[in-house]
């Protein structure tokens, strides 16, 4: 076995656990092309590592001491591959367990000193895992140490008799000391829970696992700041509503199509998917929600900064279970981004123009068949025509003869299996004019790891003498979005590459632009991918006069100092009462 920089001890470690880090909850996972190939696991203990954050470029080493340099593994499979190099010997399973615990309890991974292991592997993200993750990993480690001859997996450990016996023991311990010593009751014997260097108390009551971080200097109790695990066995997520997490909740989550009826200079609209709750949203509840912390700093926060008097009304709502609502919401985002682009390209009056407030459009779970059906119902669609082999990515007609890498440009990656990913590159000095969230911009800087460098082609750049620097960048970003939409449309129509592979999207989100639809470039990208011409059928969306209840926003100041802010004064607004307003409502046909 290769020599590792960190030397492992066969002596079982304590079960004290420090917090791990992983990618942010909201960050999307890598696309299927980025996942390592699946192999049969060799070790008896299988632990799924936290997803790394691919948007961070980690190329430095973490030095623990003069002699301990720690490298990083992508997966358990790479860990196994490192062990299988050299003389082919595999270590004792107990040694493997200790090594895995070192990795997951200290948020570290390792690399071999074998000369062939020269690749620099990425680290986990800087984001701290939740206290629940710490508690679950500590329980897993405790059971593995207590029963070393039993194979446990983190994904199924709660189904084992050993886990259930342990929880029953903890339940008796909690009841014994609950009244006399709350902290002792929350500290089961044999296990210490540490999260971010803070102790965590736990209890198992009524078939549910509860936890609470103990704050220094505060008396411990269970009345506030208590978290609990989803009541579904082996679910790793925290309770959100009625003992269930988002995924397992039986309460349906709303998706709302909304319109700002206070600013009618154009059609200002959006799709939102507010937090899960039992009660249906009203217009007042929606406007309070949109002005809350969850939307601050996002596209809605920016819109409300510009239009503080905005008042949104709910035009349509969908209600689905959480997992289904994710698919529905992404389907609606893809659909409306296409419809807005087409509508604005043919609408002539300023008041007819649509402003879609949504910015970063996620696509991974969207249902493209539904997108195609709804487009057709609204007299919009695409038709595949004759073969056209006149264009290819390696010789794009949309590049100037004096191409300059220091100026913004669009490129495309082709994995030669039907997968395409468009991207945009520009200098750091241009970043201030980029539309899109900060996380989206970081994610777009990630290299196309699944695409061979030889299959990455520059496909667009504007003439710098024609536009200002900001106009140049804006046009480049709009063309990048055209590329993303081209891949989605080709996928939606079941088109194949020139090589005969089904076209699919390697990207998982794109930035929406209300304008910038360039049909010639869009159709050329389709030809470059598929060798087929395409006809775009587009039409302006109709409107109908509609009367709606309307409330005039009235604000009051709350807080002081840095926490001082303006909020809606609902009491005064209710005294003013509801007014009636007529506006032009979009007519959209739905399936």
C-alpha positions as CSV (number, residue, x, y, z in Angstrom):
1,X,0.0,0.0,0.0
2,X,1.2,3.5,-0.8
3,X,2.6,5.6,2.0
4,X,0.1,8.3,3.0
5,X,1.2,11.7,4.4
6,X,-1.2,11.3,7.3
7,X,-0.5,8.2,9.3
8,X,-3.5,6.3,10.5
9,X,-3.9,4.7,13.9
10,X,-5.8,1.5,14.4
11,X,-7.0,2.7,17.8
12,X,-10.6,3.8,17.6
13,X,-11.1,7.5,17.9
14,X,-13.5,9.2,20.2
15,X,-16.9,10.0,18.9
16,X,-16.5,13.8,19.3
17,X,-17.3,15.3,16.0
18,X,-16.4,18.6,14.5
19,X,-18.4,20.2,11.7
20,X,-17.9,19.2,8.1
21,X,-18.3,21.5,5.2
22,X,-20.0,21.1,2.0
23,X,-21.5,23.0,-0.8
24,X,-24.2,25.5,0.0
25,X,-27.7,24.2,0.2
26,X,-28.8,26.3,-2.7
27,X,-26.0,25.5,-5.0
28,X,-26.8,23.1,-7.8
29,X,-25.1,19.7,-8.0
30,X,-22.7,18.9,-10.8
31,X,-24.2,17.7,-14.0
32,X,-24.3,14.0,-14.8
33,X,-21.2,14.4,-17.1
34,X,-19.2,15.7,-14.1
35,X,-20.0,12.7,-11.9
36,X,-17.2,10.1,-11.6
37,X,-18.0,6.7,-13.1
38,X,-19.7,4.3,-10.7
39,X,-17.7,1.3,-9.6
40,X,-18.4,-1.5,-7.1
41,X,-17.3,-0.3,-3.7
42,X,-14.5,-2.3,-2.1
43,X,-14.6,-1.3,1.5
44,X,-17.4,-2.6,3.8
45,X,-18.3,0.8,5.1
46,X,-19.8,3.1,2.5
47,X,-20.1,6.8,3.3
48,X,-21.3,9.2,0.7
49,X,-19.0,12.3,0.8
50,X,-20.5,15.7,0.8
51,X,-20.7,17.4,-2.6
52,X,-17.9,19.7,-3.3
53,X,-18.5,23.2,-4.5
54,X,-17.3,23.3,-8.0
55,X,-17.4,27.1,-8.3
56,X,-14.4,27.6,-6.0
57,X,-10.9,27.1,-7.4
58,X,-8.9,25.3,-4.7
59,X,-5.3,24.7,-5.8
60,X,-3.5,25.3,-2.5
61,X,-2.6,22.7,0.1
62,X,-3.7,22.8,3.7
63,X,-0.6,22.5,6.0
64,X,-1.4,21.0,9.3
65,X,2.2,20.8,10.5
66,X,5.7,20.8,9.1
67,X,5.3,17.2,7.9
68,X,1.6,16.8,7.3
69,X,0.4,18.0,3.9
70,X,-3.2,17.1,3.1
71,X,-4.5,16.6,-0.5
72,X,-8.0,16.0,-1.4
73,X,-10.2,13.3,-2.9
74,X,-13.3,13.6,-5.0
75,X,-15.0,10.5,-3.8
76,X,-14.7,7.2,-2.0
77,X,-13.9,5.6,-5.3
78,X,-10.7,7.7,-5.6
79,X,-9.9,6.8,-2.0
80,X,-10.1,3.1,-3.1
81,X,-8.1,3.7,-6.2
82,X,-5.3,5.2,-4.1
83,X,-5.2,2.1,-1.8
84,X,-5.2,-0.2,-4.8
85,X,-2.1,1.3,-6.4
86,X,1.4,0.1,-5.6
87,X,1.6,-3.5,-4.3
88,X,-2.2,-4.2,-4.6
89,X,-2.6,-4.9,-0.8
90,X,-5.8,-3.6,0.8
91,X,-5.7,-2.5,4.4
92,X,-7.8,-4.0,7.2
93,X,-11.4,-2.8,7.3
94,X,-10.9,-1.3,10.7
95,X,-8.1,0.9,9.3
96,X,-10.4,1.9,6.5
97,X,-13.1,2.9,9.0
98,X,-10.6,5.0,11.0
99,X,-9.5,6.7,7.8
100,X,-13.0,7.5,6.7
101,X,-13.8,8.9,10.1
102,X,-10.8,11.1,9.9
103,X,-12.0,12.4,6.6
104,X,-15.6,13.0,7.5
105,X,-15.2,14.1,11.1
106,X,-12.4,16.5,10.3
107,X,-13.6,17.5,6.8
108,X,-10.3,16.3,5.2
109,X,-9.3,14.0,2.5
110,X,-5.9,12.7,1.5
111,X,-3.7,11.9,-1.5
112,X,-1.2,9.3,-2.1
113,X,2.5,10.0,-2.3
114,X,2.7,7.6,-5.2
115,X,4.3,9.4,-8.2
116,X,1.3,8.6,-10.4
117,X,-1.0,10.5,-8.0
118,X,0.0,13.9,-9.2
119,X,-3.4,15.4,-9.8
120,X,-4.5,18.3,-7.6
121,X,-7.9,17.3,-6.3
122,X,-10.5,19.8,-5.1
123,X,-11.4,20.3,-1.5
124,X,-14.9,20.6,0.0
125,X,-16.6,24.0,0.2
126,X,-16.0,26.4,3.0
127,X,-19.7,26.4,4.0
128,X,-20.3,24.7,7.3
129,X,-22.6,21.7,7.4
130,X,-25.7,21.8,9.6
131,X,-25.8,20.7,13.3
132,X,-28.1,17.9,12.1
133,X,-25.3,16.5,9.9
134,X,-22.9,16.6,12.8
135,X,-25.3,14.7,15.0
136,X,-26.0,12.1,12.4
137,X,-22.3,11.5,11.6
138,X,-21.6,11.3,15.4
139,X,-24.3,8.6,15.8
140,X,-23.0,6.7,12.8
141,X,-19.4,6.8,14.1
142,X,-20.5,5.8,17.6
143,X,-22.4,2.8,16.3
144,X,-19.5,1.8,14.0
145,X,-17.1,1.9,17.0
146,X,-19.5,0.0,19.3
147,X,-20.2,-2.7,16.7
148,X,-17.0,-3.0,14.5
149,X,-18.0,-6.2,12.9
150,X,-21.4,-4.9,11.6
151,X,-21.6,-3.1,8.2
152,X,-23.4,0.2,8.6
153,X,-24.1,2.7,5.9
154,X,-25.0,6.3,6.6
155,X,-28.0,6.0,4.2
156,X,-29.6,3.0,6.0
157,X,-28.3,3.1,9.6
158,X,-31.6,4.2,11.1
159,X,-33.2,1.0,9.9
160,X,-30.9,-1.2,12.0
161,X,-31.8,-2.8,15.3
162,X,-28.6,-1.3,16.8
163,X,-29.7,2.3,16.0
164,X,-33.2,1.7,17.3
165,X,-31.8,0.2,20.5
166,X,-29.5,3.2,21.0
167,X,-32.4,5.6,20.5
168,X,-34.5,3.7,23.1
169,X,-31.6,3.9,25.5
170,X,-31.3,7.7,24.9
171,X,-35.0,8.1,25.4
172,X,-34.8,6.5,28.8
173,X,-31.8,8.6,29.7
174,X,-33.6,11.8,28.7
175,X,-36.7,10.9,30.8
176,X,-34.5,10.1,33.8
177,X,-32.8,13.5,33.9
178,X,-35.3,15.8,32.0
179,X,-36.5,17.6,35.1
180,X,-33.5,17.5,37.4
181,X,-30.7,18.3,34.9
182,X,-31.8,19.4,31.3
183,X,-28.2,19.4,30.0
184,X,-27.4,16.0,31.4
185,X,-30.6,14.7,29.9
186,X,-29.5,16.1,26.5
187,X,-26.1,14.5,26.8
188,X,-26.4,10.7,26.2
189,X,-23.6,8.6,27.7
190,X,-20.7,7.7,25.5
191,X,-21.2,10.4,22.9
192,X,-20.1,14.0,22.7
193,X,-21.6,16.2,20.0
194,X,-19.5,19.2,18.8
195,X,-20.6,21.5,16.0
196,X,-18.3,24.5,15.2
197,X,-16.7,24.0,18.6
198,X,-20.0,24.2,20.4
199,X,-21.7,21.4,22.2
200,X,-25.0,20.0,20.9
201,X,-27.7,18.5,23.0
202,X,-29.9,15.7,21.6
203,X,-33.0,13.9,22.6
204,X,-35.1,11.1,21.1
205,X,-38.8,11.5,22.0
206,X,-41.9,10.2,20.3
207,X,-39.9,8.5,17.6
208,X,-38.1,11.7,16.5
209,X,-34.6,13.0,16.9
210,X,-34.2,16.5,18.3
211,X,-31.1,18.6,18.6
212,X,-30.0,22.0,19.9
213,X,-26.7,23.9,20.0
214,X,-25.7,24.9,23.5
215,X,-24.9,28.6,23.6
216,X,-22.0,29.6,25.9
217,X,-23.3,31.4,29.0
218,X,-26.9,30.5,28.5
219,X,-29.0,28.1,30.5
220,X,-29.8,25.1,28.3
221,X,-33.5,24.3,27.6
222,X,-35.7,23.1,24.8
223,X,-38.1,26.0,24.4
224,X,-36.3,27.9,21.6
225,X,-33.9,27.2,18.7
226,X,-34.7,23.5,18.6
227,X,-34.1,21.5,15.4
228,X,-35.4,18.1,14.6
229,X,-34.8,15.5,11.9
230,X,-37.5,14.6,9.4
231,X,-39.6,11.8,10.8
232,X,-39.1,9.6,7.7
233,X,-36.6,6.8,8.5
234,X,-33.1,7.4,7.1
235,X,-34.0,10.9,5.7
236,X,-31.0,13.2,6.3
237,X,-33.0,16.4,6.2
238,X,-34.3,18.6,9.0
239,X,-38.0,19.0,9.8
240,X,-39.6,21.9,8.1
241,X,-43.4,21.4,8.6
242,X,-45.3,19.0,10.8
243,X,-42.3,16.8,11.4
244,X,-41.4,16.4,7.7
245,X,-38.8,17.9,5.5
246,X,-39.5,19.6,2.2
247,X,-39.2,16.4,0.2
248,X,-41.5,14.3,2.4
249,X,-44.0,16.9,3.4
250,X,-47.6,16.2,2.3
251,X,-48.4,19.9,2.2
252,X,-48.5,21.2,-1.3
253,X,-46.2,24.1,-2.2
254,X,-47.4,27.0,-4.2
255,X,-46.0,28.4,-7.4
256,X,-47.4,31.9,-8.2
257,X,-47.5,33.9,-11.4
258,X,-47.6,37.5,-10.2
259,X,-47.9,40.9,-11.8
260,X,-46.9,44.4,-10.5
261,X,-50.1,46.5,-11.0
262,X,-48.6,49.6,-9.5
263,X,-46.1,50.1,-12.4
264,X,-47.9,49.6,-15.7
265,X,-45.3,51.3,-18.0
266,X,-44.7,47.7,-19.1
267,X,-45.7,44.2,-18.1
268,X,-43.7,43.6,-14.9
269,X,-44.3,40.0,-14.0
270,X,-42.6,37.0,-12.3
271,X,-42.9,33.4,-11.1
272,X,-42.2,32.8,-7.4
273,X,-42.2,29.7,-5.3
274,X,-42.4,30.9,-1.7
275,X,-41.6,28.9,1.4
276,X,-43.8,25.9,2.2
277,X,-46.7,26.8,4.4
278,X,-50.2,25.4,5.2
279,X,-52.2,28.5,4.3
280,X,-52.5,29.7,0.7
281,X,-50.9,33.1,0.0
282,X,-53.0,36.2,-0.3
283,X,-51.9,39.3,-2.2
284,X,-51.0,41.0,1.1
285,X,-49.1,38.0,2.4
286,X,-47.2,37.7,-0.9
287,X,-46.1,41.3,-0.8
288,X,-44.9,40.9,2.8
289,X,-43.0,37.8,1.8
290,X,-41.3,39.5,-1.2
291,X,-40.1,42.2,1.0
292,X,-38.6,39.8,3.5
293,X,-35.0,38.7,4.0
294,X,-35.3,35.7,1.7
295,X,-35.7,37.9,-1.4
296,X,-33.4,40.7,-0.3
297,X,-30.4,41.0,-2.6
298,X,-31.9,38.8,-5.3
299,X,-33.6,39.9,-8.5
300,X,-36.7,40.8,-6.5
301,X,-34.7,42.9,-4.0
302,X,-33.2,44.8,-6.9
303,X,-36.6,45.4,-8.4
304,X,-38.2,46.6,-5.2
305,X,-35.2,48.9,-4.7
306,X,-36.1,50.5,-8.0
307,X,-39.9,50.4,-7.5
308,X,-40.6,50.5,-3.7
309,X,-44.3,51.2,-4.4
310,X,-44.7,47.9,-6.3
311,X,-47.8,45.9,-5.5
312,X,-48.0,42.4,-6.8
313,X,-51.2,40.5,-7.5
314,X,-51.5,36.8,-7.9
315,X,-52.7,36.0,-11.5
316,X,-52.4,32.2,-11.4
317,X,-51.3,29.6,-8.9
318,X,-50.1,26.0,-9.1
319,X,-50.0,23.6,-6.1
320,X,-47.7,20.6,-6.0
321,X,-45.8,18.5,-3.6
322,X,-42.4,19.9,-3.1
323,X,-40.4,17.6,-5.5
324,X,-43.1,18.0,-8.2
325,X,-43.1,21.7,-7.7
326,X,-39.4,21.9,-8.5
327,X,-40.0,20.4,-11.9
328,X,-43.0,22.6,-12.4
329,X,-41.2,25.8,-11.4
330,X,-38.2,25.1,-13.7
331,X,-40.6,24.2,-16.5
332,X,-42.3,27.6,-16.1
333,X,-39.1,29.5,-16.0
334,X,-37.8,27.9,-19.3
335,X,-41.2,28.4,-20.9
336,X,-41.6,32.0,-19.9
337,X,-38.0,33.0,-20.8
338,X,-38.7,31.8,-24.4
339,X,-42.1,33.4,-24.6
340,X,-40.8,36.7,-23.3
341,X,-37.9,36.7,-25.8
342,X,-40.3,36.0,-28.7
343,X,-43.0,38.5,-27.5
344,X,-40.6,41.4,-27.0
345,X,-39.0,40.8,-30.4
346,X,-42.4,41.5,-32.1
347,X,-44.2,43.8,-29.7
348,X,-43.9,47.4,-30.8
349,X,-45.4,49.5,-28.0
350,X,-43.4,50.2,-24.8
351,X,-46.4,49.2,-22.6
352,X,-46.5,45.9,-24.4
353,X,-43.0,44.9,-23.5
354,X,-42.6,42.3,-20.8
355,X,-40.2,42.6,-17.9
356,X,-39.7,39.1,-16.4
357,X,-38.1,39.7,-13.0
358,X,-36.8,36.2,-12.7
359,X,-33.1,36.2,-13.6
360,X,-31.3,32.9,-13.0
361,X,-33.3,30.1,-14.8
362,X,-32.5,26.6,-13.5
363,X,-33.1,23.9,-16.1
364,X,-32.0,20.6,-14.7
365,X,-35.5,19.4,-13.7
366,X,-37.6,21.2,-16.2
367,X,-40.0,19.2,-18.4
368,X,-39.3,20.2,-22.0
369,X,-42.2,18.2,-23.3
370,X,-44.6,20.4,-21.3
371,X,-42.7,23.5,-22.5
372,X,-43.2,22.4,-26.1
373,X,-47.0,21.7,-25.6
374,X,-47.6,25.1,-23.9
375,X,-45.7,27.0,-26.6
376,X,-47.9,25.3,-29.3
377,X,-51.1,26.3,-27.4
378,X,-49.9,29.9,-27.6
379,X,-49.1,29.8,-31.4
380,X,-45.4,29.6,-30.7
381,X,-43.1,26.8,-31.8
382,X,-40.3,25.4,-34.0
383,X,-40.1,23.4,-37.2
384,X,-37.1,21.3,-38.3
385,X,-36.2,21.8,-41.9
386,X,-33.6,20.5,-44.3
387,X,-30.1,19.4,-43.6
388,X,-27.5,22.2,-43.6
389,X,-23.8,21.4,-43.3
390,X,-22.6,24.9,-44.1
391,X,-21.7,25.8,-40.5
392,X,-19.7,24.3,-37.7
393,X,-18.4,25.5,-34.3
394,X,-14.7,25.4,-35.4
395,X,-15.4,28.0,-38.1
396,X,-18.2,30.3,-36.7
397,X,-19.3,33.2,-38.9
398,X,-19.9,35.3,-35.8
399,X,-16.2,35.8,-34.9
400,X,-14.4,38.9,-36.2
401,X,-11.2,38.5,-38.2
402,X,-9.4,40.4,-35.4
403,X,-10.6,38.2,-32.6
404,X,-9.3,39.5,-29.2
405,X,-9.2,37.2,-26.1
406,X,-9.0,40.2,-23.9
407,X,-12.5,41.2,-24.9
408,X,-15.8,39.4,-24.1
409,X,-16.6,36.4,-26.2
410,X,-18.8,33.3,-26.2
411,X,-17.5,29.8,-26.5
412,X,-19.1,26.3,-26.5
413,X,-18.0,23.0,-25.2
414,X,-18.9,19.8,-27.1
415,X,-18.4,16.4,-25.3
416,X,-18.9,14.6,-28.6
417,X,-21.8,12.6,-27.0
418,X,-24.5,15.1,-27.6
419,X,-23.8,17.3,-24.6
420,X,-23.2,21.1,-25.2
421,X,-22.4,23.9,-22.8
422,X,-22.2,27.5,-23.8
423,X,-20.1,30.0,-21.8
424,X,-18.9,33.5,-21.8
425,X,-15.5,34.9,-20.9
426,X,-14.7,38.5,-20.1
427,X,-12.1,40.5,-18.1
428,X,-12.4,41.2,-14.4
429,X,-12.9,44.9,-15.1
430,X,-16.3,44.2,-16.8
431,X,-17.9,42.2,-14.0
432,X,-19.8,45.2,-12.6
433,X,-22.3,45.2,-15.5
434,X,-23.0,41.5,-15.4
435,X,-26.6,40.5,-14.9
436,X,-27.3,37.6,-12.7
437,X,-26.7,36.5,-9.1
438,X,-23.3,36.4,-7.5
439,X,-23.4,32.6,-7.2
440,X,-24.4,32.2,-10.8
441,X,-21.5,34.3,-11.9
442,X,-19.1,32.2,-9.8
443,X,-20.7,29.0,-11.2
444,X,-20.2,30.2,-14.8
445,X,-16.4,30.6,-14.1
446,X,-16.1,26.8,-13.5
447,X,-14.1,25.1,-16.2
448,X,-15.8,22.5,-18.5
449,X,-14.2,19.6,-16.8
450,X,-16.2,17.1,-18.9
451,X,-15.2,18.6,-22.2
452,X,-11.9,18.0,-23.9
453,X,-10.1,21.3,-24.5
454,X,-9.8,20.4,-28.2
455,X,-13.6,20.4,-28.4
456,X,-14.1,23.9,-27.0
457,X,-14.7,26.5,-29.7
458,X,-15.0,30.3,-29.7
459,X,-18.2,31.1,-31.5
460,X,-19.1,34.8,-31.0
461,X,-17.5,38.2,-30.4
462,X,-18.8,41.7,-31.3
463,X,-16.8,44.3,-33.1
464,X,-15.3,46.5,-30.3
465,X,-15.5,49.5,-32.6
466,X,-19.3,49.2,-32.8
467,X,-20.2,49.1,-29.1
468,X,-19.1,50.6,-25.8
469,X,-17.5,48.2,-23.3
470,X,-20.8,47.8,-21.4
471,X,-22.8,47.3,-24.6
472,X,-20.2,44.8,-25.8
473,X,-20.5,42.7,-22.6
474,X,-24.3,42.9,-22.5
475,X,-24.5,41.6,-26.1
476,X,-22.1,38.8,-25.4
477,X,-24.1,37.7,-22.4
478,X,-27.3,37.8,-24.4
479,X,-25.7,35.6,-27.1
480,X,-24.5,33.1,-24.4
481,X,-28.1,32.8,-23.3
482,X,-29.1,32.3,-26.9
483,X,-26.7,29.3,-27.0
484,X,-28.3,27.8,-23.8
485,X,-31.7,28.2,-25.3
486,X,-30.6,26.7,-28.5
487,X,-29.4,23.5,-26.7
488,X,-32.7,23.4,-24.8
489,X,-34.8,23.7,-27.9
490,X,-32.8,21.1,-29.8
491,X,-33.2,18.8,-26.8
492,X,-36.9,19.6,-26.7
493,X,-37.4,18.7,-30.4
494,X,-35.4,15.5,-30.1
495,X,-32.7,16.7,-32.5
496,X,-29.5,14.8,-33.0
497,X,-25.9,16.0,-33.5
498,X,-24.2,15.6,-36.8
499,X,-22.6,12.5,-35.3
500,X,-26.0,11.0,-34.4
501,X,-26.1,11.6,-30.7
502,X,-29.2,13.1,-28.9
503,X,-28.6,16.7,-28.0
504,X,-28.7,17.5,-24.3
505,X,-27.7,20.3,-22.0
506,X,-24.5,20.2,-19.9
507,X,-25.4,23.5,-18.2
508,X,-28.0,23.6,-15.4
509,X,-29.0,27.3,-15.5
510,X,-28.9,30.4,-17.7
511,X,-29.4,34.1,-17.3
512,X,-32.6,35.4,-18.6
513,X,-32.7,38.6,-20.7
514,X,-35.9,40.3,-21.7
515,X,-34.4,41.6,-25.0
516,X,-31.5,40.6,-27.2
517,X,-33.3,37.9,-29.2
518,X,-31.1,37.5,-32.4
519,X,-32.8,34.9,-34.5
520,X,-30.0,34.5,-37.0
521,X,-27.5,33.6,-34.3
522,X,-29.9,31.3,-32.6
523,X,-30.6,29.4,-35.8
524,X,-26.9,29.3,-36.7
525,X,-26.2,27.7,-33.3
526,X,-28.8,25.1,-34.0
527,X,-27.2,24.3,-37.4
528,X,-23.8,24.0,-35.8
529,X,-25.1,21.5,-33.3
530,X,-27.4,19.4,-35.5
531,X,-26.7,20.1,-39.1
532,X,-30.4,21.1,-39.6
533,X,-32.1,24.3,-40.3
534,X,-34.9,25.4,-38.0
535,X,-37.9,27.8,-38.4
536,X,-39.1,29.8,-35.4
537,X,-42.8,30.5,-35.2
538,X,-43.4,33.3,-32.8
539,X,-46.3,35.6,-31.9
540,X,-47.2,38.4,-29.6
541,X,-49.1,37.4,-26.4
542,X,-52.6,38.8,-26.2
543,X,-54.0,40.8,-23.3
544,X,-57.4,41.4,-21.8
545,X,-58.6,44.2,-19.5
546,X,-59.0,42.9,-16.0
547,X,-60.2,44.5,-12.8
548,X,-58.2,43.6,-9.7
549,X,-58.1,44.5,-6.0
550,X,-55.3,46.8,-5.2
551,X,-53.7,48.1,-2.0
552,X,-51.5,51.2,-1.9
553,X,-48.2,50.3,-0.1
554,X,-47.7,52.3,3.1
555,X,-44.4,52.0,5.0
556,X,-43.2,52.4,8.6
557,X,-39.7,52.4,10.0
558,X,-38.7,49.6,12.4
559,X,-35.4,48.9,14.2
560,X,-32.5,51.2,14.9
561,X,-29.0,51.8,13.7
562,X,-27.8,49.2,11.2
563,X,-31.1,47.2,11.7
564,X,-33.2,50.2,10.8
565,X,-35.5,49.4,7.8
566,X,-38.7,50.2,6.1
567,X,-41.6,47.6,6.2
568,X,-45.2,47.6,5.1
569,X,-47.6,49.2,7.7
570,X,-50.4,46.7,7.3
571,X,-52.6,48.3,9.9
572,X,-52.7,51.6,8.0
573,X,-53.0,49.8,4.7
574,X,-56.1,47.9,5.9
575,X,-57.6,51.2,7.2
576,X,-57.2,52.7,3.7
577,X,-58.9,49.7,2.3
578,X,-58.8,47.8,-0.9
579,X,-59.1,49.8,-4.2
580,X,-60.1,48.6,-7.7
581,X,-57.8,48.8,-10.6
582,X,-58.0,47.8,-14.3
583,X,-55.0,46.6,-16.2
584,X,-54.1,44.6,-19.3
585,X,-53.6,41.0,-18.2
586,X,-51.6,38.6,-20.4
587,X,-53.6,35.8,-21.9
588,X,-51.6,32.5,-21.7
589,X,-53.1,29.1,-22.5
590,X,-51.9,26.4,-20.2
591,X,-52.1,22.6,-20.3
